[in-house]
Amino acid sequence: MIVETDKYYMPGKNRVILLPAVWREEFNITENDLLTVCKKDDLIIIQANTINEVKGAKYIKINKKGVITIPKSIDEQLDIRLHQLFINSKYCSFFIAPVK
């Protein structure tokens, strides 16, 4: 199931986004956990507990408030337009997609 959030991200700006607490708890993500961030097409995919290596993936830590910083190398590949955070509950992941 895909869940839409009220969190937005603008490439080229602050590069940070808050992952909602309810979903961090659901996916067992806690402070200082290592998350995998990668770009696929026009999406940024954010996952915890990635078993397989993903080509071009970066690894980031989540802070205690649930904020992550999108790596600059991934941010620079995105179109400069508003993006929105979604949750993919089936794959226990988050993704950031352009607003349509």
C-alpha positions as CSV (number, residue, x, y, z in Angstrom):
1,M,0.0,0.0,0.0
2,I,1.3,3.5,-0.9
3,V,0.6,6.2,1.6
4,E,0.8,9.9,0.8
5,T,2.2,12.2,3.4
6,D,2.1,16.0,3.9
7,K,6.0,16.2,3.8
8,Y,7.6,18.0,0.9
9,Y,11.1,18.3,-0.5
10,M,12.6,20.8,-2.8
11,P,15.9,19.7,-4.5
12,G,18.7,22.3,-4.3
13,K,17.4,23.8,-1.1
14,N,18.0,22.4,2.5
15,R,18.3,18.7,1.5
16,V,16.6,17.5,4.7
17,I,13.3,15.8,5.2
18,L,11.5,14.5,8.3
19,L,10.4,10.8,8.2
20,P,7.0,10.5,10.1
21,A,7.4,9.0,13.6
22,V,4.5,6.5,13.1
23,W,6.2,5.0,10.1
24,R,9.7,5.0,11.6
25,E,8.2,3.0,14.5
26,E,6.3,0.7,12.1
27,F,9.6,0.0,10.2
28,N,11.7,-0.3,13.4
29,I,13.9,2.7,12.4
30,T,15.6,4.4,15.4
31,E,18.1,7.1,16.0
32,N,21.5,6.5,14.3
33,D,20.2,3.6,12.1
34,L,21.8,3.4,8.8
35,L,19.4,4.0,5.9
36,T,20.0,3.3,2.2
37,V,19.2,6.2,-0.2
38,C,19.2,5.7,-4.0
39,K,17.8,7.3,-7.0
40,K,15.7,5.3,-9.4
41,D,14.2,7.2,-12.4
42,D,12.8,10.3,-10.9
43,L,12.3,8.9,-7.4
44,I,14.5,8.9,-4.3
45,I,14.1,5.6,-2.4
46,I,14.9,5.4,1.3
47,Q,15.1,2.0,3.1
48,A,16.4,0.5,6.2
49,N,17.9,-3.0,6.4
50,T,18.8,-3.3,2.8
51,I,20.4,-6.7,2.2
52,N,21.4,-6.3,-1.4
53,E,23.8,-3.6,-2.5
54,V,22.2,-1.1,-4.8
55,K,24.2,0.5,-7.5
56,G,24.8,4.2,-6.7
57,A,23.3,3.9,-3.2
58,K,24.4,6.2,-0.4
59,Y,24.2,5.4,3.3
60,I,22.9,8.0,5.8
61,K,22.0,8.1,9.5
62,I,18.7,9.3,10.8
63,N,18.8,11.7,13.8
64,K,16.7,11.3,16.9
65,K,13.9,13.6,15.6
66,G,13.6,11.5,12.4
67,V,15.4,14.0,10.1
68,I,17.6,12.7,7.3
69,T,19.8,14.6,4.9
70,I,19.6,13.6,1.2
71,P,23.1,13.2,-0.2
72,K,24.2,16.1,-2.4
73,S,25.1,13.7,-5.3
74,I,21.5,12.4,-5.4
75,D,19.9,15.8,-4.8
76,E,21.8,17.2,-7.8
77,Q,20.3,14.6,-10.1
78,L,16.7,15.7,-9.5
79,D,14.6,18.2,-11.4
80,I,14.3,21.5,-9.5
81,R,10.6,21.1,-8.7
82,L,8.6,20.2,-5.6
83,H,8.7,16.6,-4.5
84,Q,6.5,14.8,-2.0
85,L,7.3,12.0,0.5
86,F,5.3,8.7,0.2
87,I,5.4,5.5,2.2
88,N,5.5,2.0,0.6
89,S,4.2,-0.2,3.5
90,K,4.6,-3.4,1.5
91,Y,8.4,-2.9,1.1
92,C,8.9,-0.9,4.4
93,S,10.3,2.0,2.6
94,F,9.9,5.7,1.9
95,F,10.2,7.4,-1.5
96,I,10.3,11.0,-2.7
97,A,8.5,11.7,-6.0
98,P,7.8,14.8,-8.0
99,V,4.5,16.4,-7.3
100,K,2.1,16.0,-10.3
